[in-house]
Amino acid sequence: MSAPADDTVTAFEAVGGHPFFERLVAAFYRRVALDPLLRPMYPEADLAPAAERLRLFLEQYWGGPTTYSEQRGHPRLRLRHAPYPVDDGASDRWLELMRAALDEQQLPAELDELLWNYFSLSAPAMINQRPA
């Protein structure tokens, strides 16, 4: 007798795995590259390394490979964003660009909502600059 199959599907699998996250992150960074508020926050001339880090993080977060942690350790998102001046405007713009990138993917409503809820909570958590 064989072991029972595990019918649990991760969000990573449900959205389409690696190809989905490649498309989402590429769509996001195409927008970042042209954005006068967010682009200056990226010190690298080439956005590809930042895109890869985001893709690896999202894949791991949603149940995919643990490559992000294997390469970079614990995500520590607030600490990793601390050197960059993230205010309400930057958080809002990040969400605006991610919303457009997510819309481009045309996910079923329940999956779109799942991802969007995470982004909507995580982007404001990165704010480290408040008006005096």
N, C-alpha and C positions, 0 to 999 in steps of 0.2 A: 504494500500500500504506500502511495506517495504522500508527501506532506501536502496539506491544503495550500492552494494558491492564495497569495496575499492580494486581495482586490482593492487595496488602498491605492488611490491615485493621488500623487502629490500635485500641488498647484503648478509646479515646474512642468510636470507631464501634461497636465490639463490644458495649459496655454500653448503647448507645442515645443517645450524643451528649449535646448540651446538655440535653434534657429529663430524662435520667437524673441528671445532676449537679445540676440544679435540685431534683429530688425528694430526692436524697441530702442535700444541704446544708440544705434546708428541714427535713428530718426531724432532722438533727443539731442545728440551732439551736433547734428547738422544745424540745428537751431541755435545751440550754444555758440557755435563758431561765428554766427552772425549777430549775436546779441551784445549790445554795448554795455550792459550791466554785468552779465555773468562772464563773458569771455575774458575780461581782465583778471578774474580771480584764478585763472588757470595759468600757472607760471610757465608751463611747457609750450613751446611753439606748436608742437604736434599734439592734438587732442587724443590720439589713438591710445596712449597709455592710460589716460583717465577713463576713456570709454571702456577699455578692457577691465579696469578695476571695478567700475560700476557693474558691468555685465557679470563678472565673476561673483561679486557680492550678491546681486539680485538672484542669480542662479542658485547660489547656496541658500540664501534666505528662503526661497520658495521651494526648497526640497531637492535641489539638484546636486551636482558634485560639490565637494568641500574644497575645491581648488583654492578659493579665496583664502581660507584660514590656513591651508597648507603653505601657501606662498607668503602671506602677510600677517598671520596670527589673528588674534581676536579682532573683529571689526572696529570696536571702539569708535563709533561714528562721530560722537561729539568731540572727542580728543583729536581725531584726524582732521576735523573741520576747524578746529580752534585757531590755526594760523590765518584763516581767511575771514574777512569782515562780513559776516552773514547777518544782515538786518532783515526787518520785515519785508522790505522791498525785494531783496535778493531771494528770500524764501518764496515770496509770492511769484516772482518771475520764474524760479525753478519749477514751481508747480504749474505755471502757465505753459512752459515749454514741455514738461512731462505730460501734461494733459493732451497737448496737441500730438505728441509722439504716440501716446496710448490710443488716442482716437484713430490715428492712422492704421493701427493694428486691427481694428474692427473685431474685437473679442466679443463673445457672447456677453450679455449684460451682467450676468452673475460673476463672471471672471473679471470683467472690467471693474466692477464695483469692488471686488476683493483687492485687486492691485491698487485702485485709486484710494481706497480707505487707508491702506498702508502709507502711500505717498503723502496723503493729506495729513497724517499724524506725524510722519518722520521729518518732513521738510521744516515745519515750525520748530521741531525739537533741535534743529541745528543752529537756530538763531543764537548769536553770541554778542550782538551789538544792540543795545537799546538806547533810545533817545534819553538824554539827561533830563 
